[in-house]
Amino acid sequence: MRRCRFTQSTPLIAGLCALIFAIVAVPLGAQAASETHSGIGPVYDAAHEITVNGTIQTVITKHTKGSPAGMHLMVIGSEGVVDAHVGPFLSKATKEALQEGAPVRIVGAMTLQHGKSYLMARELTVGNRTLMVRSERGMLVPMPTARRARSGGETKSPVEANGGAR
């Protein structure tokens, strides 16, 4: 009986496949969780929330490469200077209230992005107003528009919003 040459190389091929699988499956190095995820923006760790009470040192509205997009507040408190990310969805009245020297209270979680620490604000208190900037899972919460606020939260159908039927 004649042997096929493929049956002799089967253990070799199986061994090579196992080696390739092992190389792909084993992580090659550990990184911070906030830098390894593939979602949009940094990871929010609600289990490690902190509260920062301080004074606004600087309001940053211009995006800096490598930082989370949206407004940042440089807040000086007992922890030193903290870069607090408050996002792009603040109302005009809230933005006007965020002035240098204003006292603030920020509840959020620290995260690391591109080697720099940021406080991802979930709750922002300035004056007597408290705003939810993020959900408890860390997703940015859009602020209601002035039109929606005036109408008591009433929403229009897509047809009405586009000027009615044609």
C-alpha positions in Angstrom: 0.0 0.0 0.0 1.3 3.4 -0.9 1.4 6.2 1.6 0.5 9.7 0.6 3.1 12.3 1.5 0.5 14.6 3.0 -0.2 12.2 5.9 3.4 12.4 7.0 3.4 16.2 7.3 0.0 16.4 9.2 1.7 16.6 12.7 4.0 19.3 11.5 1.2 21.4 10.1 -0.9 20.9 13.3 2.1 22.0 15.4 2.6 25.2 13.3 -1.1 26.1 13.5 -1.0 25.7 17.3 2.1 27.9 17.6 0.5 30.6 15.4 -2.7 30.5 17.5 -0.7 30.8 20.7 1.2 33.8 19.5 -2.0 35.6 18.4 -4.0 34.7 21.5 -1.5 35.8 24.1 -1.2 39.6 24.7 2.3 40.9 24.2 2.2 43.7 26.8 -0.1 45.3 29.3 -1.4 48.8 28.8 -3.8 51.0 30.8 -7.4 50.1 30.1 -8.3 53.6 28.9 -5.7 53.3 26.1 -6.5 49.8 24.9 -10.2 50.1 24.1 -11.4 50.6 20.6 -14.4 52.8 21.3 -14.6 56.6 20.7 -13.0 58.6 23.5 -11.5 57.4 26.8 -13.0 54.8 29.1 -15.1 56.1 32.1 -14.5 54.1 35.3 -17.5 54.8 37.5 -16.2 52.5 40.2 -13.4 55.1 40.9 -15.3 58.3 40.9 -13.9 61.3 42.8 -15.2 64.7 43.7 -13.1 67.8 43.1 -13.9 71.1 44.8 -11.9 74.0 43.5 -11.7 77.2 41.5 -11.6 77.5 37.7 -8.0 78.6 36.8 -8.5 78.4 33.0 -11.3 77.6 30.6 -10.0 75.9 27.5 -12.3 75.9 24.4 -9.8 75.2 21.7 -9.0 71.5 21.0 -5.5 70.3 21.7 -4.2 67.2 19.8 -4.4 64.1 21.9 -6.9 65.4 24.4 -10.6 64.6 24.6 -12.7 66.9 22.3 -14.8 69.6 23.9 -14.4 72.1 26.7 -11.8 71.6 29.5 -11.6 73.4 32.8 -8.2 73.7 34.6 -9.4 73.5 38.2 -7.2 74.2 41.1 -8.1 72.5 44.4 -6.6 70.6 47.3 -5.4 67.9 44.8 -3.5 70.5 42.8 -4.4 71.5 39.2 -6.8 69.0 37.5 -7.7 69.0 33.8 -11.5 68.4 33.8 -13.2 67.5 30.5 -16.8 68.8 30.5 -17.5 68.0 26.8 -19.0 69.9 23.9 -22.7 70.0 24.9 -22.9 72.7 27.6 -25.6 75.4 27.2 -24.7 79.0 26.5 -25.7 80.0 30.0 -23.5 77.4 31.6 -20.5 78.3 29.4 -21.0 82.0 30.5 -21.0 80.9 34.1 -17.7 79.0 33.7 -15.3 82.0 34.3 -11.8 82.1 35.8 -12.1 82.3 39.5 -15.6 80.7 39.8 -15.9 78.0 42.4 -16.9 74.6 41.0 -17.6 71.1 42.2 -17.0 68.3 39.8 -17.8 64.6 40.2 -16.1 62.3 37.7 -13.5 59.7 37.1 -9.8 60.1 36.2 -8.6 58.5 33.0 -5.3 58.4 31.1 -5.2 59.3 27.4 -1.9 59.6 25.5 0.0 59.7 28.7 -1.9 62.5 30.3 -4.5 62.4 33.1 -8.0 63.9 32.7 -11.0 64.1 35.0 -14.0 63.0 32.9 -16.7 65.1 34.5 -20.0 63.4 35.1 -21.6 66.1 37.3 -20.7 69.8 37.2 -21.9 72.2 39.9 -21.3 75.9 39.3 -23.1 78.5 41.4 -26.5 77.0 42.3 -26.8 74.9 39.1 -25.9 71.2 38.9 -25.6 69.7 35.4 -25.3 66.1 34.3 -22.4 66.1 31.8 -22.2 62.3 31.5 -24.5 59.3 32.3 -23.4 56.9 35.0 -21.8 54.8 32.3 -19.7 57.8 31.1 -21.6 58.7 27.9 -21.8 62.4 27.2 -25.3 63.8 27.7 -26.5 66.4 25.2 -28.0 69.5 26.8 -31.5 70.4 25.7 -31.6 73.2 23.0 -33.2 76.5 23.8 -36.1 75.8 21.5 -36.9 72.5 23.2 -36.5 74.1 26.7 -39.0 76.9 25.8 -41.6 74.5 24.4 -41.6 72.4 27.6 -39.8 69.4 26.1 -42.2 69.0 23.3 -40.7 67.4 20.2 -41.8 67.6 16.6 -42.2 64.8 14.2 -39.6 64.6 11.5 -42.2 65.8 8.9 -43.0 68.9 11.1 -39.3 69.6 11.7 -38.7 69.7 7.9 -41.4 72.2 7.2 -44.4 69.8 6.8 -45.5 67.6 4.0 -44.9 68.8 0.4 
